[in-house]
Amino acid sequence: MANFADANRAYGKALAEMGEVYENIVVIDADLQACSKTQPFSDKFPERHINVGIQECNMVGVAAGMAAAGKIPFVNSFGMFTAGRAYDQIRNACAYPNLNVKIAGIYSGFSNGEDGPTHQCIEELSVMRAVPNMVVMCPCDANEAAAMTKAMVEHNGPCFMRMGRGEVETVTDFDGYKFEIGKGVMMKDGKDVTIIAIGNMVAVALKAAELVKAKGIDARVIDMHTVKPIDRELILKCARETGVLVTSEEHNVLGGLGGAVSEVICSEYPIPVLRHGVNDCFGHSGKHQDVLDHYGLNETTLADVVLKAVALKK
Amino acid sequence: MEQSRVKELETIAYKARVLGLDAINKAASGHVGGAFSVVDILTVLYFNTLRNIDVNNPKNPARDRFVLSKGHCTAALYPILALRGFFPVEDLATFRQIDSYLSGHAEMNHVPGVDMSAGSLGQGLSNAVGMALAGKIDRAKYRVYAIMGDGEIQEGQIWEAAMCAGKYKLDNLVGIVDYNRLQIDGTTAEVMPLEPLADRWESFGWHVIEIDGHNYERIAEAFQAAENYKGKPTMIIANTVKGKGVSFMENNVEWHGHPPMGDDYVNARAELVAHLNELEGK
């Protein structure tokens, strides 16, 4: 029986745990603490929690100043309003001086479903990945979100962490699971094709692998939680061993995971790479799952893409 | 403040003006007008007010912090840091050039003495608020200073930071507006009026002091008054003259980002050096 848990909630809990070990962690919210789920931290360390109100640009600027004074600040808002609205502050005040600021982009992808395109975000992986010095990540489940939060604390430098809203299926609760920034995780081995997925599409990819199995295709599934630095070695290994790749993300197919994988492949081991994701369009209001289905971000569409990829193998 | 001390500060400020002018001329690039309006304030900060500044340990955690939010005025900041001893004065000749660490806008990782990188306008006050909040959390004694251009405070983020500093009663924070009344496209009054400026800051929860930003005694007194005032951050509105010290540059927006070359450079330098010689009794 599958377990479901909220990645955001795991993040907030991990922050509270890490706050005990690292006295210099501070957490900043911008009137969305109810969504960022950082309350376990602020309950425990009220003097180290700041709420700046609806001021995303100031929030990131304040974090940069705190980092310059030795703190490890975590800033929180919807992905649209950290990576989007505060882009200049992230680039110039955090990344350029390489300050130790951690940026959470919550309610990302289509997960802010009913609120519609102004509150959804399908481009922040691309945008953040293009900024020098940034580490850019997205966990596939609550377990990985907790591990990622801890790794971000231990990493010295600016990081962006993308999270969706709501509960997602836990897929990393297996023996031997290990989280390391920049190292993809083999979720299921296979020899005919590799699906490289990120975020909640990892669980979808595992289901798609089951669907194509019925057609005699043995698909490998990789959880590529870090899009920058991208795991070049693992991508090339999968390319050599399976001959064709499919990327899958709840994100624009331009510049995110699909872009990062394609960049490695086109210059080092040219083979077909099919990109499953949002086809360069804005979303729509609706229940998260309905929006995902509307744009083909489900296992049946992904399985079709996988079959198409296998057909392209030389 | 004794008159001999005032003269000392003025001498440093005019040396910095000459060094800044030379650096801009050598690079054929840089912002002379705003550098000359703000350099007297920087002189007082680095040679009178900032505490626990250590040129051998520029990142000393106990130091007072300074953010040049109008980050383009490195032609004032770098000469002041060099004269203070953070790096050799001769290095100013490499300013803004490909083989130099002295970048066009203020940069904290390669220029010793710079506490915060800046350049994209409107951001430095937030950074200073962050430093001041960190100081409050740590119960540290350091104070934080941020200088903004007057045109710069047209940016919305400045007022976010203003509101935030008021909320957290950051009496360890001092903002300074370099109010020279000129910006690239004209006067601030024409482009985007700032008045009533003092009232605006007061209404955001700040203690406000208005001074002549070229009077060394008044500048030093204002910093002291800010330190004495508890429960609110202080904003110093410094009335200044863009291009101060060179008659043909004063109050002339043409000299915002235009490097003085040829006769303009020679004449500007001669005027500054003449005043410097006067100060030094030569």
Interface residues (C-beta under 8 A of the other chain):
Chain A: V26 E47 R48 I50 V52 G53 Q55 C57 N58 V60 G61 V62 A63 A64 G65 M66 A67 A68 A69 G70 K71 P73 D88 Q89 N92 A93 Y96 P97 N98
Chain B: P61 R65 V67 E107 M108 N109 D115 M116 S117 G119 S120 Q123 L125 S126 N127 A128 V129 G130 M131 A132 L133 A134 G135 I137 D138 G156 Q157 E160 A161 M163 C164 K167 Y168
